[in-house]
Structure formats: C-alpha cells, structure tokens
Amino acid sequence: MLHWGYDEHNGPAHWKEVFPVANGNRQSPIDIKTEETKYDPGLPPISPNYDPTSAKVILNNGHSTSVEFDDTENKSVLRGGPLTGRYRLRQIHFHWGASDDVGSEHAVDGKKYAAEEPGEMEYKELIELHVVHWNSDKYSSFVEAARQRDGLAVMAVFLRIGECNSQLKKITDRLDAIRAKLAKFRSLLCTAEGEAACCMLRNYRPPQPLKGREVRRN
C-alpha cells in the first residue's frame, strides 16, 4: 500500500490511487480567483470562540505537526459564515515549504503572496495553518462527522513575513524568531523508528480544480 506523503513517488498526484476521495469534486486547497467569487450580502462573518485550556498535546504524525484539542464538549467552537450551528475545534495542523518563500496551500489569483499599497510592506506567505472543526450539533464524534458532507469545517490561516522594505529593520528580531521556528519544522522527521531518517521539508498540496464549485465572499 502507498505510504502517502509529499514526495514525487507518493505525493498528491498519487493519493487517488489509494484514496479515491482525493480525486473527488470537493478538494482543497484552491486558487481563489477574486473576480469569479460571488458577493453574498447574507453571508455572516466567521465567529471563532476558543478556550486555550482545551489544547491537549502537540504531535508529529509524520505528515505535519498538529495541536490536538479536547473536543468532548463545546469549549472551543466556530460559528458563522456558511456554517449552521456549532463546530467544535479538534485540531490545528501546519503546512510549510523547503524555503521561506513557499509553504501555503491556497492561492489568490494564482499567487501565494499578498501585497499592500505600493511602497508599503510586502508579504510572502511562509506557512499555512488549518484549523479543523466538526459539527457537534448534528454528530456525536469527530469520526462520525468526518464521514458526512457537512461534518467538517476547516479554516485556513496564513502567516506572512515582510521583506524588501524600509520598515523591515523595525521587526528584524521578530522575523529571525519566525525563521528559526520554520527551520525547526523542517528538521522534524517523517520516518518511523528503524527507517532511514528523512526530514519533513515540505507538506503542502497544490491548488485543486473547483469542479463547478462557487466561492462566496462577504
């Protein structure tokens, strides 16, 4: 059986060979083409309400680093946006790249960076967080919810770093601290005990086709 990962021999192009759902019609990440998004005035803002005491453990699962949360009750929940009811926070996991200018999964208008007005701070996305929730109003567990079309809600959060700007000197120390943390991510092993050591240098999937889906905005 294929041991899925992000290398050429077991990366995203091969996932469908073992997991047919990876070739389904509702795949992420996507390239958000802003001109093609639909404005929806009735779409409320996303409303997270998180209790930091619900964090339990930090894990290396061989594909990413994750923070697991206590989801036995509605301590940390997500509401609003396109969601109906409460979605409990289950996990936060990270995506990064082999260098500081790549790592995010989603793109906007074909680009994986964003910029302010000319002359202002320019950003490049270094890392993407996925905040995973499940529908606790309809289902009794994460496992049950994960099998349902409306069972999960994943919120993407981008961490960015400024560069090539006069303001950069003001935050040099902070940037160096971020770069050091990314270096630690890349030093994590993606191999099991007894296998030849291999570091987790990248773990992001390229944007997937929309296949008829509509992207809404508010």
BALONU-76627 format. One record per residue (C-alpha): x, y, z; residue in one letter. Coordinates in steps of 0.001 Angstrom, whole numbers, always signed. Layout:
BEGIN
((X, Y, Z), a)
...
***
This chain:
BEGIN
((+0, +0, +0), m)
((+1208, +3502, -824), l)
((+2559, +5385, +2173), h)
((+1193, +8788, +1241), w)
((+3302, +11870, +1585), g)
((+4538, +14862, -383), y)
((+7470, +13434, -2342), d)
((+7378, +12670, -6059), e)
((+6700, +8958, -5592), h)
((+3910, +9330, -3014), n)
((+2780, +12939, -3339), g)
((-624, +14493, -4119), p)
((-666, +13201, -7705), a)
((-685, +9619, -6352), h)
((-3141, +9970, -3458), w)
((-6141, +8968, -5559), k)
((-4537, +5554, -6196), e)
((-5172, +4608, -2564), v)
((-7752, +7195, -1524), f)
((-10314, +7662, -4369), p)
((-11880, +10573, -2493), v)
((-8691, +12540, -3238), a)
((-9989, +12765, -6809), n)
((-13449, +13906, -5710), g)
((-15336, +17066, -6554), n)
((-14736, +18969, -3295), r)
((-10965, +19058, -2935), q)
((-8781, +21677, -1304), s)
((-6744, +23781, -1486), p)
((-7980, +26027, -4276), i)
((-6846, +29084, -6191), d)
((-9312, +31820, -5226), i)
((-9917, +33926, -8345), k)
((-11289, +37111, -6825), t)
((-13079, +38276, -9987), e)
((-15011, +34999, -10102), e)
((-16135, +34981, -6469), t)
((-19776, +35750, -5714), k)
((-20663, +38513, -3283), y)
((-23201, +37240, -769), d)
((-24567, +40026, +1500), p)
((-26328, +37424, +3622), g)
((-23125, +35594, +4486), l)
((-22275, +36455, +8125), p)
((-18691, +36751, +9379), p)
((-16901, +33741, +10804), i)
((-17048, +33784, +14608), s)
((-14456, +31668, +16453), p)
((-14646, +31336, +20242), n)
((-11661, +29364, +21505), y)
((-10652, +28357, +25018), d)
((-6841, +27904, +25120), p)
((-7166, +25481, +28031), t)
((-8733, +22939, +25666), s)
((-5347, +22328, +23959), a)
((-4087, +18871, +24954), k)
((-960, +17788, +23107), v)
((+1407, +18622, +20239), i)
((+2125, +15730, +17852), l)
((+4314, +14864, +14877), n)
((+2156, +12483, +12853), n)
((+4687, +12019, +10063), g)
((+2864, +14418, +7724), h)
((+2648, +17582, +9803), s)
((+2838, +18988, +13294), t)
((-559, +19224, +14953), s)
((-2069, +20588, +18147), v)
((-4883, +18336, +19384), e)
((-7776, +19751, +21426), f)
((-10260, +18388, +23929), d)
((-13482, +18173, +21925), d)
((-15628, +16254, +24391), t)
((-17692, +19412, +24933), e)
((-18203, +22802, +23325), n)
((-15220, +24547, +24915), k)
((-13815, +25878, +21645), s)
((-16248, +26353, +18768), v)
((-16617, +28015, +15376), l)
((-19855, +29621, +14179), r)
((-20997, +31916, +11399), g)
((-20033, +32175, +7756), g)
((-21651, +29362, +5756), p)
((-21930, +27159, +8862), l)
((-25171, +26135, +10516), t)
((-24780, +25532, +14235), g)
((-21614, +24933, +16248), r)
((-18436, +23253, +15057), y)
((-16032, +22086, +17772), r)
((-12318, +22688, +17450), l)
((-10500, +19379, +17006), r)
((-7030, +20146, +15673), q)
((-4646, +22722, +14289), i)
((-2018, +21497, +11828), h)
((+641, +23253, +9794), f)
((+1845, +23330, +6175), h)
((+5275, +24643, +5192), w)
((+7855, +24506, +2415), g)
((+11527, +23805, +1930), a)
((+12322, +27532, +1795), s)
((+10911, +30667, +3384), d)
((+9007, +31834, +288), d)
((+6757, +28784, -103), v)
((+4551, +26722, +2169), g)
((+966, +27882, +1892), s)
((-1567, +25676, +105), e)
((-4281, +28097, -1025), h)
((-3568, +30779, -3614), a)
((-5278, +34061, -4515), v)
((-5411, +34953, -8211), d)
((-2674, +32439, -8914), g)
((-296, +33886, -6340), k)
((+782, +32711, -2920), k)
((+1608, +36114, -1567), y)
((-215, +39367, -916), a)
((+910, +42992, -1027), a)
((-325, +46239, +453), e)
((-383, +49533, -1461), e)
((+2780, +50385, -3443), p)
((+5599, +51374, -1151), g)
((+4076, +49661, +1856), e)
((+5092, +46372, +3480), m)
((+5241, +43441, +1082), e)
((+4439, +39976, +2383), y)
((+5196, +36446, +1404), k)
((+3277, +33577, +2943), e)
((+5564, +31169, +4698), l)
((+3231, +28806, +6445), i)
((-448, +27897, +6483), e)
((-2447, +26713, +9491), l)
((-5533, +24561, +9081), h)
((-7943, +24811, +11986), v)
((-10129, +21689, +11888), v)
((-13642, +21613, +13412), h)
((-16549, +19170, +13382), w)
((-20310, +19624, +13534), n)
((-21170, +18872, +17154), s)
((-24815, +19912, +16752), d)
((-25552, +17073, +14307), k)
((-22976, +14371, +15073), y)
((-21678, +12662, +18190), s)
((-17972, +12404, +17339), s)
((-15260, +13639, +15005), f)
((-15069, +10201, +13358), v)
((-18793, +10208, +12586), e)
((-18733, +13812, +11363), a)
((-15739, +13187, +9089), a)
((-17883, +10794, +7008), r)
((-20531, +13456, +6338), q)
((-20614, +16173, +3710), r)
((-21435, +18848, +6292), d)
((-19429, +17236, +9078), g)
((-16184, +19197, +8990), l)
((-15193, +22847, +8746), a)
((-11558, +23720, +8058), v)
((-10442, +27322, +8428), m)
((-7181, +28320, +6706), a)
((-4972, +30909, +8418), v)
((-1901, +32383, +6698), f)
((+1246, +33522, +8500), l)
((+3243, +36027, +6477), r)
((+6639, +37642, +6718), i)
((+7626, +41104, +5485), g)
((+10642, +41730, +3304), e)
((+12327, +44210, +921), c)
((+11077, +47287, +2748), n)
((+12462, +50085, +4885), s)
((+10162, +49030, +7717), q)
((+11846, +45637, +7836), l)
((+14583, +46823, +10191), k)
((+11975, +47549, +12848), k)
((+10913, +43917, +13003), i)
((+14178, +42120, +12217), t)
((+14279, +40368, +15563), d)
((+10737, +39075, +15157), r)
((+11433, +37809, +11629), l)
((+14557, +35977, +12789), d)
((+12467, +34248, +15512), a)
((+9914, +33139, +12840), i)
((+12652, +31844, +10542), r)
((+14147, +29867, +13425), a)
((+10783, +28215, +14113), k)
((+10387, +27290, +10435), l)
((+13840, +25719, +10486), a)
((+12672, +23579, +13406), k)
((+9606, +22467, +11418), f)
((+11872, +21379, +8564), r)
((+14058, +19400, +10961), s)
((+11151, +17174, +12016), l)
((+11324, +13565, +10829), l)
((+8659, +11996, +8611), c)
((+10048, +8466, +9024), t)
((+9232, +5745, +11529), a)
((+11604, +4175, +14011), e)
((+14052, +1870, +12231), g)
((+13730, +3658, +8878), e)
((+16417, +5858, +7349), a)
((+15925, +9352, +8767), a)
((+14202, +11792, +6411), c)
((+13185, +15336, +7310), c)
((+9790, +16878, +6615), m)
((+10913, +19640, +4257), l)
((+7546, +20338, +2622), r)
((+3983, +19242, +3183), n)
((+1701, +21364, +1024), y)
((-678, +20270, -1725), r)
((-1026, +22323, -4925), p)
((-4374, +24019, -5692), p)
((-7076, +21659, -6950), q)
((-9773, +22272, -9617), p)
((-13038, +23826, -8460), l)
((-15139, +21357, -10483), k)
((-18169, +23611, -10615), g)
((-17994, +24939, -7059), r)
((-18807, +28548, -6274), e)
((-16651, +30666, -3957), v)
((-18646, +33185, -1945), r)
((-17436, +36299, -140), r)
((-18942, +38903, +2188), n)
***
